[in-house]
Amino acid sequence: MTQEVVNAAPIAAAIIVEDGQVLMVRRRVKEGQLSWQFPAGQVEAGETGEQAAVRETREEVGLTVAAVKPLGERVHPATGRTMVYVACKVVDGAPYLADEQELAEVEWCDRAKLASYVPYPFFGPVEEYLDATLT
């Protein structure tokens, strides 16, 4: 792990569950094994993790969300980046590929599809939130 990665700004991920499904995006460029991910992006100067998750969701998939609660943070084992996970709810809109340079697909996933897209365990608090909210 390089010093540059360790000192990089955190990445905020929006965990958006609606009607028993979670919103996932497939990035055009993989980060290690990561292809399907939650909408996410770098926390900018003067911004909280919650604000970054809301902003990144709007920029990436055109969806207006509100932060519900922080789910925790960790150094991601695959990327070495500090991740901030935020539970969000849909306020307005329907998701679409707003950032076609960065994203290839956007999809609502039930538990079975999520397991096929992300075959490794989620961060504990994220897993607990998904267990409680997905049908």
C-alpha positions as CSV (number, residue, x, y, z in Angstrom):
1,M,0.0,0.0,0.0
2,T,1.4,3.3,-1.0
3,Q,1.6,6.4,1.3
4,E,-0.4,8.3,-1.3
5,V,-3.4,5.9,-0.9
6,V,-3.2,6.1,2.9
7,N,-3.4,9.9,2.8
8,A,-6.0,10.1,0.1
9,A,-9.4,11.7,0.9
10,P,-12.0,9.2,2.1
11,I,-14.6,7.7,-0.2
12,A,-18.3,8.1,0.8
13,A,-20.7,5.3,-0.3
14,A,-24.5,5.7,-0.4
15,I,-26.4,2.6,0.7
16,I,-29.8,3.3,-0.9
17,V,-32.6,0.8,-0.2
18,E,-36.1,1.2,-1.6
19,D,-38.9,-1.4,-1.9
20,G,-36.6,-4.2,-0.7
21,Q,-33.9,-3.5,-3.3
22,V,-30.5,-1.8,-3.1
23,L,-29.1,0.5,-5.7
24,M,-25.8,-0.7,-7.3
25,V,-23.6,0.8,-10.0
26,R,-21.1,-1.0,-12.2
27,R,-18.0,1.1,-12.7
28,R,-16.1,1.1,-16.1
29,V,-12.8,0.8,-14.3
30,K,-12.5,-1.9,-11.7
31,E,-10.8,-1.2,-8.3
32,G,-9.2,-4.6,-7.7
33,Q,-12.1,-7.1,-7.7
34,L,-14.6,-4.3,-7.3
35,S,-16.9,-3.9,-10.3
36,W,-20.4,-3.6,-8.8
37,Q,-20.5,-1.1,-6.0
38,F,-22.7,1.4,-4.2
39,P,-22.8,4.9,-5.6
40,A,-19.7,6.5,-4.1
41,G,-17.0,9.1,-4.5
42,Q,-14.4,11.1,-2.8
43,V,-15.2,13.4,0.1
44,E,-14.3,16.9,-0.9
45,A,-12.7,19.5,1.3
46,G,-15.2,21.0,3.8
47,E,-17.7,18.2,3.1
48,T,-19.0,15.5,5.5
49,G,-19.3,11.8,4.5
50,E,-23.1,12.2,4.5
51,Q,-22.9,15.3,2.2
52,A,-20.5,13.5,-0.2
53,A,-22.7,10.4,-0.4
54,V,-25.7,12.6,-1.3
55,R,-23.7,14.6,-3.9
56,E,-22.1,11.6,-5.5
57,T,-25.4,9.8,-5.9
58,R,-26.8,12.9,-7.7
59,E,-23.7,13.2,-9.9
60,E,-23.5,9.5,-10.7
61,V,-27.1,8.4,-11.1
62,G,-29.2,11.6,-11.1
63,L,-31.1,10.5,-8.0
64,T,-31.8,12.9,-5.1
65,V,-31.3,11.2,-1.8
66,A,-31.1,12.2,1.8
67,A,-28.7,10.8,4.3
68,V,-30.5,8.7,7.0
69,K,-27.6,7.6,9.2
70,P,-23.9,6.8,9.0
71,L,-23.2,3.1,9.0
72,G,-19.5,3.4,9.9
73,E,-16.1,3.6,8.2
74,R,-13.1,1.4,7.6
75,V,-10.1,1.0,5.4
76,H,-11.3,-1.1,2.5
77,P,-9.4,-4.4,2.4
78,A,-9.3,-4.5,-1.5
79,T,-8.4,-0.8,-2.2
80,G,-6.7,0.5,0.9
81,R,-9.0,3.6,0.8
82,T,-10.9,4.9,3.8
83,M,-14.6,4.2,3.2
84,V,-17.5,6.0,4.8
85,Y,-20.8,4.2,4.5
86,V,-24.0,6.2,4.7
87,A,-27.6,4.8,4.6
88,C,-29.7,7.1,2.3
89,K,-33.3,7.3,1.3
90,V,-34.7,8.3,-2.1
91,V,-36.2,11.9,-2.1
92,D,-36.8,12.4,-5.8
93,G,-36.2,10.9,-9.2
94,A,-35.3,7.6,-10.8
95,P,-31.7,6.4,-11.2
96,Y,-30.0,6.6,-14.6
97,L,-26.5,6.7,-16.0
98,A,-25.8,10.4,-15.2
99,D,-22.0,9.8,-15.4
100,E,-21.5,7.6,-18.4
101,Q,-17.7,8.2,-18.4
102,E,-17.4,6.5,-14.9
103,L,-20.3,4.1,-14.9
104,A,-21.4,1.3,-17.3
105,E,-24.7,0.3,-15.5
106,V,-27.0,1.2,-12.7
107,E,-29.5,-1.4,-11.3
108,W,-31.8,-2.0,-8.3
109,C,-30.8,-5.4,-6.8
110,D,-32.6,-7.8,-4.6
111,R,-30.6,-10.0,-2.2
112,A,-30.0,-12.8,-4.7
113,K,-28.8,-10.5,-7.4
114,L,-26.7,-8.6,-5.0
115,A,-25.0,-11.8,-3.9
116,S,-24.2,-12.7,-7.5
117,Y,-22.7,-9.2,-8.2
118,V,-20.8,-8.9,-4.9
119,P,-19.7,-12.4,-3.9
120,Y,-17.7,-11.4,-0.9
121,P,-18.8,-10.2,2.5
122,F,-19.8,-6.5,3.1
123,F,-18.5,-4.4,5.9
124,G,-20.3,-5.7,9.1
125,P,-22.6,-2.6,9.7
126,V,-23.5,-2.4,6.0
127,E,-24.3,-6.2,6.0
128,E,-26.5,-5.7,9.1
129,Y,-28.3,-2.8,7.5
130,L,-28.9,-4.8,4.2
131,D,-30.1,-7.8,6.3
132,A,-32.6,-5.5,8.0
133,T,-33.9,-3.7,4.9
134,L,-33.7,-6.1,2.0
135,T,-36.4,-8.6,1.4
